[in-house]
Amino acid sequence: MYPDRVVSGMRPTGTMHLGHYHGALKNWIKMQTELPCLFFVADWHALTTHYDDPTVIERSTWDMVVDWLAAGIDPSQSTIFIQSRVPEHAELHLLLSMATPLGWLERVPTYKDQIENLANKDLATYGFLGYPLLQAADVLIYRASQVPVGEDQVPHIEMMREIARRFNHLYGKEKGFEEKAQEAVKKLGSKRAKLYNELRTEYQQDGKDEALEQAKAMLDDAQSLSMGDRERLFGYLEGSRKLILVEPQARLTEASRLPGLDGRKMSKSYGNAIALREDKDSVSKKIKTMPTDPARVRRTDVGDPARCPVWQFHQVYSDQPTQEWVVKGCKSAGIGCIECKQPVIDAIIKEQEPMHERAQPYLDDPSLVRAIVADGNDAARKLALETMRDVREAMGLAYT
Ligand code: SF4
């Protein structure tokens, strides 16, 4: 099997805020210690909705990378790159488009939702319809095994899996595959080769999934095989095709629990966001002026945290004793709203302190950011080209 790998991207369409941090970045930071990760600035995706005013994209791209680094993405652990600097994404997108049924794209649930949500934009474009396919290319080109997503993105991963399966089915038929696969079986050594053939028969004739899993595990351990032979033998187990593209798994992440200052989803366009690197005074001012339970008009009125957006911040930022203090104090009018907000202000400022510190060297010397991204672009492109070599060959475009 190909090595485990995580791929994820974000669209550079504005300043990053704490909603992004709690909804995605914290998760990325955790994952980078577990598996090789590739994180990319999805500038082409940003163009699908901002094609009429792309100026925000370039500006946001560099700010976004600084935000990632400030939040704790470590370039020595993760590959950070810009989607459009690896043009093979576009090539794979084009090639996949040849065999992707139109209905697959039209039925992606977020397609209709987005068109309705962004009614002020004309999204009846070819690019917008195709963005889930571009997403598929972004992931499949790295043969990623895992993609971190929220519940709403699961249908996109399902579609990526279908696209990879269809591609392998259509193009994984290598010339002389059967012979090459049998040669590869011999390279396992006589004992393993015998076991491989038995397990293959058990799976193909009797449908025994355990046999398939056992054979896959054996192949994982067979260090002497080349990557090509290994993939041939994986494909041979299940049929008579080589696996060129890998079906990724959705890695479900918790949906963002941090709402905006007004209780709606945090978004710069709603004017309810706290930027990732907002300065202290501004954080304090924004929280102090946050709306609270409308029933608490006077200090002596009792309130209910369930009706107050500040409480949702406490759920993210405060420990159990503080949360109990809020509930009791609010329901009995024992505390005032300004008093209630102070632990949230303190916690946000504390969370942001190391971010400001980490960002400073990059703000002082932007060439450091450019260098990190240049290295990331090179590393990503190398991996992308490995896949594209196989894809081109499979589709008769190798011209060797
Ligand atoms: S006391 Fe706290 S939870 Fe209650 S209404 Fe005021 S800010 Fe909201």
Boltz pocket constraint, residues with backbone or C-beta under 6 A from the ligand:
constraints:
  - pocket:
      binder: B
      contacts: [[A, 292], [A, 293], [A, 296], [A, 303], [A, 304], [A, 305], [A, 308], [A, 309], [A, 310], [A, 311], [A, 326], [A, 329], [A, 330], [A, 331], [A, 335], [A, 336], [A, 337], [A, 338], [A, 340], [A, 341]]
      max_distance: 6.0
